[in-house]
């Protein structure tokens, strides 16, 4: 089941807001980001690995641990290109 995701931008940075926490990966239907794009979850300093396949950005969320989660309502992923 794909989590519900909302998007917003500010100063050229894309933010993907997941309403349900993505257990293993977050799949985004967005144009391909730059090859050197960095993805972090707001409130956590970990840079998350990602790949782009079949027109979708797939963010690996397995590096996130319970203690990294600062929210229980929504989770925002920053995609900085």
Biopython code that builds the backbone (N, CA, C, O; Angstrom):
import numpy as np
from Bio.PDB.StructureBuilder import StructureBuilder

atoms = [
    (1, "UNK", "N", (0.845, -1.180, 0.000)),
    (1, "UNK", "CA", (0.000, 0.000, 0.000)),
    (1, "UNK", "C", (0.891, 1.244, 0.000)),
    (1, "UNK", "O", (1.799, 1.360, 0.823)),
    (2, "UNK", "N", (0.634, 2.154, -0.907)),
    (2, "UNK", "CA", (1.418, 3.376, -1.031)),
    (2, "UNK", "C", (0.914, 4.427, -0.045)),
    (2, "UNK", "O", (-0.280, 4.725, -0.006)),
    (3, "UNK", "N", (1.829, 4.992, 0.754)),
    (3, "UNK", "CA", (1.402, 6.068, 1.659)),
    (3, "UNK", "C", (0.890, 7.276, 0.872)),
    (3, "UNK", "O", (1.328, 7.529, -0.250)),
    (4, "UNK", "N", (-0.015, 7.996, 1.455)),
    (4, "UNK", "CA", (-0.528, 9.221, 0.876)),
    (4, "UNK", "C", (0.545, 10.299, 1.019)),
    (4, "UNK", "O", (1.087, 10.489, 2.108)),
    (5, "UNK", "N", (0.852, 10.998, -0.058)),
    (5, "UNK", "CA", (1.937, 11.980, -0.065)),
    (5, "UNK", "C", (1.436, 13.306, -0.616)),
    (5, "UNK", "O", (0.716, 13.344, -1.614)),
    (6, "UNK", "N", (1.827, 14.401, 0.047)),
    (6, "UNK", "CA", (1.571, 15.766, -0.417)),
    (6, "UNK", "C", (2.921, 16.404, -0.710)),
    (6, "UNK", "O", (3.940, 16.008, -0.144)),
    (7, "UNK", "N", (2.921, 17.393, -1.594)),
    (7, "UNK", "CA", (4.171, 18.052, -1.984)),
    (7, "UNK", "C", (4.071, 19.554, -1.787)),
    (7, "UNK", "O", (2.998, 20.148, -1.891)),
    (8, "UNK", "N", (5.223, 20.151, -1.500)),
    (8, "UNK", "CA", (5.343, 21.598, -1.494)),
    (8, "UNK", "C", (6.788, 21.931, -1.854)),
    (8, "UNK", "O", (7.663, 21.069, -1.773)),
    (9, "UNK", "N", (7.038, 23.158, -2.242)),
    (9, "UNK", "CA", (8.394, 23.603, -2.553)),
    (9, "UNK", "C", (8.660, 24.934, -1.874)),
    (9, "UNK", "O", (7.747, 25.708, -1.587)),
    (10, "UNK", "N", (9.934, 25.173, -1.627)),
    (10, "UNK", "CA", (10.364, 26.466, -1.099)),
    (10, "UNK", "C", (11.820, 26.653, -1.507)),
    (10, "UNK", "O", (12.655, 25.780, -1.267)),
    (11, "UNK", "N", (12.119, 27.783, -2.120)),
    (11, "UNK", "CA", (13.481, 28.121, -2.533)),
    (11, "UNK", "C", (14.129, 27.005, -3.346)),
    (11, "UNK", "O", (15.311, 26.715, -3.161)),
    (12, "UNK", "N", (13.373, 26.380, -4.240)),
    (12, "UNK", "CA", (13.917, 25.348, -5.111)),
    (12, "UNK", "C", (14.075, 23.976, -4.482)),
    (12, "UNK", "O", (14.603, 23.063, -5.117)),
    (13, "UNK", "N", (13.624, 23.815, -3.240)),
    (13, "UNK", "CA", (13.711, 22.529, -2.549)),
    (13, "UNK", "C", (12.323, 21.898, -2.545)),
    (13, "UNK", "O", (11.331, 22.558, -2.237)),
    (14, "UNK", "N", (12.264, 20.610, -2.893)),
    (14, "UNK", "CA", (11.002, 19.881, -2.895)),
    (14, "UNK", "C", (10.825, 19.170, -1.557)),
    (14, "UNK", "O", (11.757, 18.547, -1.047)),
    (15, "UNK", "N", (9.636, 19.267, -1.000)),
    (15, "UNK", "CA", (9.302, 18.568, 0.242)),
    (15, "UNK", "C", (8.155, 17.610, -0.051)),
    (15, "UNK", "O", (7.122, 18.004, -0.591)),
    (16, "UNK", "N", (8.353, 16.347, 0.315)),
    (16, "UNK", "CA", (7.314, 15.324, 0.177)),
    (16, "UNK", "C", (6.850, 14.985, 1.589)),
    (16, "UNK", "O", (7.653, 14.566, 2.422)),
    (17, "UNK", "N", (5.580, 15.161, 1.857)),
    (17, "UNK", "CA", (5.017, 14.951, 3.195)),
    (17, "UNK", "C", (4.189, 13.669, 3.166)),
    (17, "UNK", "O", (3.157, 13.601, 2.498)),
    (18, "UNK", "N", (4.649, 12.659, 3.893)),
    (18, "UNK", "CA", (3.964, 11.371, 3.945)),
    (18, "UNK", "C", (2.999, 11.371, 5.129)),
    (18, "UNK", "O", (3.398, 11.631, 6.265)),
    (19, "UNK", "N", (1.743, 11.079, 4.858)),
    (19, "UNK", "CA", (0.719, 11.040, 5.903)),
    (19, "UNK", "C", (0.771, 9.710, 6.661)),
    (19, "UNK", "O", (0.378, 9.636, 7.826)),
    (20, "UNK", "N", (1.262, 8.657, 5.987)),
    (20, "UNK", "CA", (1.507, 7.369, 6.635)),
    (20, "UNK", "C", (3.000, 7.116, 6.561)),
    (20, "UNK", "O", (3.622, 7.395, 5.536)),
    (21, "UNK", "N", (3.592, 6.586, 7.639)),
    (21, "UNK", "CA", (5.026, 6.369, 7.615)),
    (21, "UNK", "C", (5.381, 5.245, 6.652)),
    (21, "UNK", "O", (4.831, 4.149, 6.753)),
    (22, "UNK", "N", (6.301, 5.503, 5.712)),
    (22, "UNK", "CA", (6.717, 4.467, 4.766)),
    (22, "UNK", "C", (7.693, 3.502, 5.442)),
    (22, "UNK", "O", (8.816, 3.887, 5.769)),
    (23, "UNK", "N", (7.282, 2.278, 5.650)),
    (23, "UNK", "CA", (8.078, 1.312, 6.417)),
    (23, "UNK", "C", (9.449, 1.026, 5.805)),
    (23, "UNK", "O", (10.455, 1.078, 6.512)),
    (24, "UNK", "N", (9.508, 0.727, 4.510)),
    (24, "UNK", "CA", (10.777, 0.365, 3.878)),
    (24, "UNK", "C", (11.209, 1.341, 2.793)),
    (24, "UNK", "O", (12.400, 1.571, 2.584)),
    (25, "UNK", "N", (10.226, 1.910, 2.108)),
    (25, "UNK", "CA", (10.558, 2.863, 1.051)),
    (25, "UNK", "C", (9.383, 3.785, 0.787)),
    (25, "UNK", "O", (8.221, 3.450, 1.019)),
    (26, "UNK", "N", (9.736, 4.954, 0.296)),
    (26, "UNK", "CA", (8.737, 5.937, -0.102)),
    (26, "UNK", "C", (8.866, 6.096, -1.611)),
    (26, "UNK", "O", (9.941, 6.427, -2.112)),
    (27, "UNK", "N", (7.780, 5.863, -2.334)),
    (27, "UNK", "CA", (7.796, 5.948, -3.794)),
    (27, "UNK", "C", (7.096, 7.233, -4.214)),
    (27, "UNK", "O", (5.935, 7.468, -3.879)),
    (28, "UNK", "N", (7.831, 8.061, -4.958)),
    (28, "UNK", "CA", (7.319, 9.361, -5.380)),
    (28, "UNK", "C", (7.226, 9.418, -6.900)),
    (28, "UNK", "O", (8.181, 9.081, -7.599)),
    (29, "UNK", "N", (6.090, 9.838, -7.399)),
    (29, "UNK", "CA", (5.892, 10.031, -8.841)),
    (29, "UNK", "C", (6.297, 11.450, -9.200)),
    (29, "UNK", "O", (5.453, 12.331, -9.361)),
    (30, "UNK", "N", (7.608, 11.657, -9.323)),
    (30, "UNK", "CA", (8.140, 12.989, -9.616)),
    (30, "UNK", "C", (9.159, 12.874, -10.748)),
    (30, "UNK", "O", (9.668, 11.786, -11.014)),
    (31, "UNK", "N", (9.461, 13.993, -11.417)),
    (31, "UNK", "CA", (10.533, 13.970, -12.424)),
    (31, "UNK", "C", (11.861, 13.598, -11.764)),
    (31, "UNK", "O", (12.059, 13.809, -10.568)),
    (32, "UNK", "N", (12.751, 13.047, -12.561)),
    (32, "UNK", "CA", (14.046, 12.595, -12.030)),
    (32, "UNK", "C", (14.820, 13.769, -11.444)),
    (32, "UNK", "O", (15.056, 14.766, -12.126)),
    (33, "UNK", "N", (15.223, 13.646, -10.158)),
    (33, "UNK", "CA", (16.061, 14.689, -9.564)),
    (33, "UNK", "C", (17.498, 14.595, -10.085)),
    (33, "UNK", "O", (17.870, 13.626, -10.747)),
    (34, "UNK", "N", (18.279, 15.598, -9.780)),
    (34, "UNK", "CA", (19.696, 15.576, -10.157)),
    (34, "UNK", "C", (20.359, 14.347, -9.538)),
    (34, "UNK", "O", (19.961, 13.887, -8.468)),
    (35, "UNK", "N", (21.373, 13.824, -10.225)),
    (35, "UNK", "CA", (22.054, 12.626, -9.725)),
    (35, "UNK", "C", (22.666, 12.829, -8.344)),
    (35, "UNK", "O", (22.817, 11.870, -7.587)),
    (36, "UNK", "N", (23.020, 14.070, -8.010)),
    (36, "UNK", "CA", (23.630, 14.336, -6.704)),
    (36, "UNK", "C", (22.626, 14.866, -5.673)),
    (36, "UNK", "O", (23.024, 15.430, -4.653)),
    (37, "UNK", "N", (21.325, 14.686, -5.937)),
    (37, "UNK", "CA", (20.292, 15.151, -4.999)),
    (37, "UNK", "C", (20.447, 14.448, -3.648)),
    (37, "UNK", "O", (20.801, 13.271, -3.581)),
    (38, "UNK", "N", (20.180, 15.182, -2.593)),
    (38, "UNK", "CA", (20.250, 14.646, -1.230)),
    (38, "UNK", "C", (18.843, 14.589, -0.655)),
    (38, "UNK", "O", (18.043, 15.506, -0.845)),
    (39, "UNK", "N", (18.552, 13.502, 0.049)),
    (39, "UNK", "CA", (17.243, 13.322, 0.677)),
    (39, "UNK", "C", (17.444, 13.135, 2.169)),
    (39, "UNK", "O", (18.211, 12.271, 2.594)),
    (40, "UNK", "N", (16.752, 13.947, 2.970)),
    (40, "UNK", "CA", (16.744, 13.785, 4.427)),
    (40, "UNK", "C", (15.308, 13.914, 4.918)),
    (40, "UNK", "O", (14.480, 14.574, 4.291)),
    (41, "UNK", "N", (15.031, 13.282, 6.033)),
    (41, "UNK", "CA", (13.748, 13.486, 6.688)),
    (41, "UNK", "C", (13.940, 14.638, 7.669)),
    (41, "UNK", "O", (14.888, 14.625, 8.455)),
    (42, "UNK", "N", (13.060, 15.626, 7.635)),
    (42, "UNK", "CA", (13.203, 16.769, 8.531)),
    (42, "UNK", "C", (13.213, 16.289, 9.983)),
    (42, "UNK", "O", (12.429, 15.421, 10.367)),
    (43, "UNK", "N", (14.101, 16.859, 10.773)),
    (43, "UNK", "CA", (14.242, 16.473, 12.169)),
    (43, "UNK", "C", (15.267, 15.378, 12.379)),
    (43, "UNK", "O", (15.523, 14.975, 13.513)),
    (44, "UNK", "N", (15.859, 14.889, 11.291)),
    (44, "UNK", "CA", (16.841, 13.807, 11.359)),
    (44, "UNK", "C", (17.985, 14.159, 10.416)),
    (44, "UNK", "O", (17.745, 14.638, 9.308)),
    (45, "UNK", "N", (19.203, 13.934, 10.832)),
    (45, "UNK", "CA", (20.357, 14.319, 10.020)),
    (45, "UNK", "C", (20.806, 13.261, 9.026)),
    (45, "UNK", "O", (21.752, 13.496, 8.274)),
    (46, "UNK", "N", (20.156, 12.102, 9.000)),
    (46, "UNK", "CA", (20.590, 11.023, 8.114)),
    (46, "UNK", "C", (20.237, 11.329, 6.657)),
    (46, "UNK", "O", (19.100, 11.684, 6.346)),
    (47, "UNK", "N", (21.220, 11.189, 5.774)),
    (47, "UNK", "CA", (20.970, 11.280, 4.342)),
    (47, "UNK", "C", (20.488, 9.909, 3.894)),
    (47, "UNK", "O", (21.152, 8.900, 4.134)),
    (48, "UNK", "N", (19.337, 9.876, 3.247)),
    (48, "UNK", "CA", (18.725, 8.611, 2.858)),
    (48, "UNK", "C", (19.086, 8.234, 1.422)),
    (48, "UNK", "O", (19.074, 9.086, 0.534)),
    (49, "UNK", "N", (19.407, 6.963, 1.195)),
    (49, "UNK", "CA", (19.688, 6.523, -0.172)),
    (49, "UNK", "C", (18.420, 6.524, -1.018)),
    (49, "UNK", "O", (17.318, 6.322, -0.509)),
    (50, "UNK", "N", (18.591, 6.751, -2.298)),
    (50, "UNK", "CA", (17.454, 6.750, -3.205)),
    (50, "UNK", "C", (17.909, 6.274, -4.580)),
    (50, "UNK", "O", (19.098, 6.251, -4.897)),
    (51, "UNK", "N", (16.914, 5.896, -5.383)),
    (51, "UNK", "CA", (17.165, 5.514, -6.764)),
    (51, "UNK", "C", (15.974, 5.974, -7.604)),
    (51, "UNK", "O", (14.914, 6.301, -7.069)),
    (52, "UNK", "N", (16.160, 5.994, -8.906)),
    (52, "UNK", "CA", (15.084, 6.408, -9.796)),
    (52, "UNK", "C", (14.855, 5.294, -10.803)),
    (52, "UNK", "O", (15.762, 4.936, -11.554)),
    (53, "UNK", "N", (13.645, 4.745, -10.820)),
    (53, "UNK", "CA", (13.306, 3.638, -11.718)),
    (53, "UNK", "C", (11.909, 3.838, -12.284)),
    (53, "UNK", "O", (10.982, 4.203, -11.560)),
    (54, "UNK", "N", (11.768, 3.601, -13.561)),
    (54, "UNK", "CA", (10.460, 3.625, -14.221)),
    (54, "UNK", "C", (9.659, 4.891, -13.922)),
    (54, "UNK", "O", (8.453, 4.825, -13.686)),
    (55, "UNK", "N", (10.324, 6.034, -13.931)),
    (55, "UNK", "CA", (9.641, 7.302, -13.718)),
    (55, "UNK", "C", (9.276, 7.587, -12.274)),
    (55, "UNK", "O", (8.444, 8.455, -12.009)),
    (56, "UNK", "N", (9.884, 6.870, -11.331)),
    (56, "UNK", "CA", (9.573, 7.069, -9.913)),
    (56, "UNK", "C", (10.839, 7.168, -9.083)),
    (56, "UNK", "O", (11.807, 6.442, -9.313)),
    (57, "UNK", "N", (10.821, 8.076, -8.114)),
    (57, "UNK", "CA", (11.910, 8.178, -7.150)),
    (57, "UNK", "C", (11.561, 7.262, -5.991)),
    (57, "UNK", "O", (10.469, 7.345, -5.427)),
    (58, "UNK", "N", (12.496, 6.389, -5.640)),
    (58, "UNK", "CA", (12.287, 5.443, -4.554)),
    (58, "UNK", "C", (13.294, 5.758, -3.454)),
    (58, "UNK", "O", (14.500, 5.585, -3.628)),
    (59, "UNK", "N", (12.776, 6.224, -2.317)),
    (59, "UNK", "CA", (13.626, 6.595, -1.179)),
    (59, "UNK", "C", (13.648, 5.424, -0.207)),
    (59, "UNK", "O", (12.597, 4.944, 0.218)),
    (60, "UNK", "N", (14.844, 4.965, 0.143)),
    (60, "UNK", "CA", (15.018, 3.864, 1.093)),
    (60, "UNK", "C", (14.895, 4.424, 2.510)),
    (60, "UNK", "O", (15.736, 5.213, 2.940)),
    (61, "UNK", "N", (13.863, 4.025, 3.229)),
    (61, "UNK", "CA", (13.655, 4.532, 4.596)),
    (61, "UNK", "C", (14.119, 3.539, 5.654)),
    (61, "UNK", "O", (13.927, 3.785, 6.845)),
    (62, "UNK", "N", (14.724, 2.424, 5.251)),
    (62, "UNK", "CA", (15.173, 1.438, 6.243)),
    (62, "UNK", "C", (16.257, 1.962, 7.189)),
    (62, "UNK", "O", (16.360, 1.453, 8.306)),
    (63, "UNK", "N", (17.080, 2.962, 6.799)),
    (63, "UNK", "CA", (18.068, 3.473, 7.760)),
    (63, "UNK", "C", (17.441, 4.226, 8.945)),
    (63, "UNK", "O", (18.112, 4.448, 9.952)),
    (64, "UNK", "N", (16.172, 4.617, 8.836)),
    (64, "UNK", "CA", (15.522, 5.359, 9.919)),
    (64, "UNK", "C", (15.136, 4.422, 11.055)),
    (64, "UNK", "O", (14.590, 3.344, 10.825)),
    (65, "UNK", "N", (15.417, 4.834, 12.253)),
    (65, "UNK", "CA", (15.063, 4.081, 13.455)),
    (65, "UNK", "C", (13.947, 4.816, 14.195)),
    (65, "UNK", "O", (13.695, 5.994, 13.939)),
    (66, "UNK", "N", (13.292, 4.128, 15.096)),
    (66, "UNK", "CA", (12.175, 4.714, 15.839)),
    (66, "UNK", "C", (12.583, 6.029, 16.509)),
    (66, "UNK", "O", (11.807, 6.985, 16.507)),
    (67, "UNK", "N", (13.780, 6.089, 17.076)),
    (67, "UNK", "CA", (14.243, 7.300, 17.771)),
    (67, "UNK", "C", (14.449, 8.477, 16.817)),
    (67, "UNK", "O", (14.494, 9.627, 17.255)),
    (68, "UNK", "N", (14.575, 8.200, 15.514)),
    (68, "UNK", "CA", (14.728, 9.272, 14.526)),
    (68, "UNK", "C", (13.408, 9.973, 14.240)),
    (68, "UNK", "O", (13.403, 11.086, 13.715)),
    (69, "UNK", "N", (12.298, 9.343, 14.575)),
    (69, "UNK", "CA", (10.979, 9.874, 14.242)),
    (69, "UNK", "C", (10.547, 10.896, 15.283)),
    (69, "UNK", "O", (10.312, 10.550, 16.441)),
    (70, "UNK", "N", (10.445, 12.140, 14.876)),
    (70, "UNK", "CA", (10.071, 13.222, 15.788)),
    (70, "UNK", "C", (8.572, 13.477, 15.784)),
    (70, "UNK", "O", (8.064, 14.258, 16.588)),
    (71, "UNK", "N", (7.866, 12.809, 14.871)),
    (71, "UNK", "CA", (6.440, 13.049, 14.718)),
    (71, "UNK", "C", (5.697, 11.722, 14.643)),
    (71, "UNK", "O", (6.274, 10.689, 14.303)),
    (72, "UNK", "N", (4.422, 11.766, 14.963)),
    (72, "UNK", "CA", (3.573, 10.587, 14.792)),
    (72, "UNK", "C", (2.405, 10.898, 13.865)),
    (72, "UNK", "O", (1.528, 10.056, 13.671)),
    (73, "UNK", "N", (2.384, 12.091, 13.293)),
    (73, "UNK", "CA", (1.263, 12.501, 12.454)),
    (73, "UNK", "C", (1.630, 12.526, 10.964)),
    (73, "UNK", "O", (0.845, 12.082, 10.125)),
    (74, "UNK", "N", (2.805, 13.036, 10.641)),
    (74, "UNK", "CA", (3.261, 13.129, 9.251)),
    (74, "UNK", "C", (4.779, 13.243, 9.251)),
    (74, "UNK", "O", (5.384, 13.658, 10.240)),
    (75, "UNK", "N", (5.379, 12.871, 8.135)),
    (75, "UNK", "CA", (6.836, 12.871, 8.016)),
    (75, "UNK", "C", (7.204, 13.582, 6.742)),
    (75, "UNK", "O", (6.683, 13.268, 5.672)),
    (76, "UNK", "N", (8.122, 14.559, 6.855)),
    (76, "UNK", "CA", (8.495, 15.370, 5.705)),
    (76, "UNK", "C", (9.894, 15.014, 5.238)),
    (76, "UNK", "O", (10.848, 15.006, 6.015)),
    (77, "UNK", "N", (9.991, 14.718, 3.947)),
    (77, "UNK", "CA", (11.259, 14.382, 3.327)),
    (77, "UNK", "C", (11.683, 15.526, 2.436)),
    (77, "UNK", "O", (10.932, 15.953, 1.559)),
    (78, "UNK", "N", (12.900, 16.028, 2.664)),
    (78, "UNK", "CA", (13.451, 17.140, 1.895)),
    (78, "UNK", "C", (14.306, 16.576, 0.776)),
    (78, "UNK", "O", (15.210, 15.775, 1.013)),
    (79, "UNK", "N", (14.011, 17.006, -0.454)),
    (79, "UNK", "CA", (14.782, 16.567, -1.619)),
    (79, "UNK", "C", (15.487, 17.797, -2.155)),
    (79, "UNK", "O", (14.880, 18.642, -2.812)),
    (80, "UNK", "N", (16.774, 17.884, -1.867)),
    (80, "UNK", "CA", (17.558, 19.063, -2.217)),
    (80, "UNK", "C", (18.422, 18.728, -3.436)),
    (80, "UNK", "O", (19.218, 17.790, -3.418)),
    (81, "UNK", "N", (18.240, 19.525, -4.495)),
    (81, "UNK", "CA", (18.984, 19.263, -5.739)),
    (81, "UNK", "C", (20.104, 20.249, -5.925)),
    (81, "UNK", "O", (20.831, 20.178, -6.916)),
]
sb = StructureBuilder()
sb.init_structure("model")
sb.init_model(0)
sb.init_chain("A")
sb.init_seg("    ")
for serial, (resi, resn, name, xyz) in enumerate(atoms, 1):
    if name == "N":
        sb.init_residue(resn, " ", resi, " ")
    sb.init_atom(name, np.array(xyz, "f"), 0.0, 1.0, " ", f" {name:<3s}", serial, name[0])
structure = sb.get_structure()
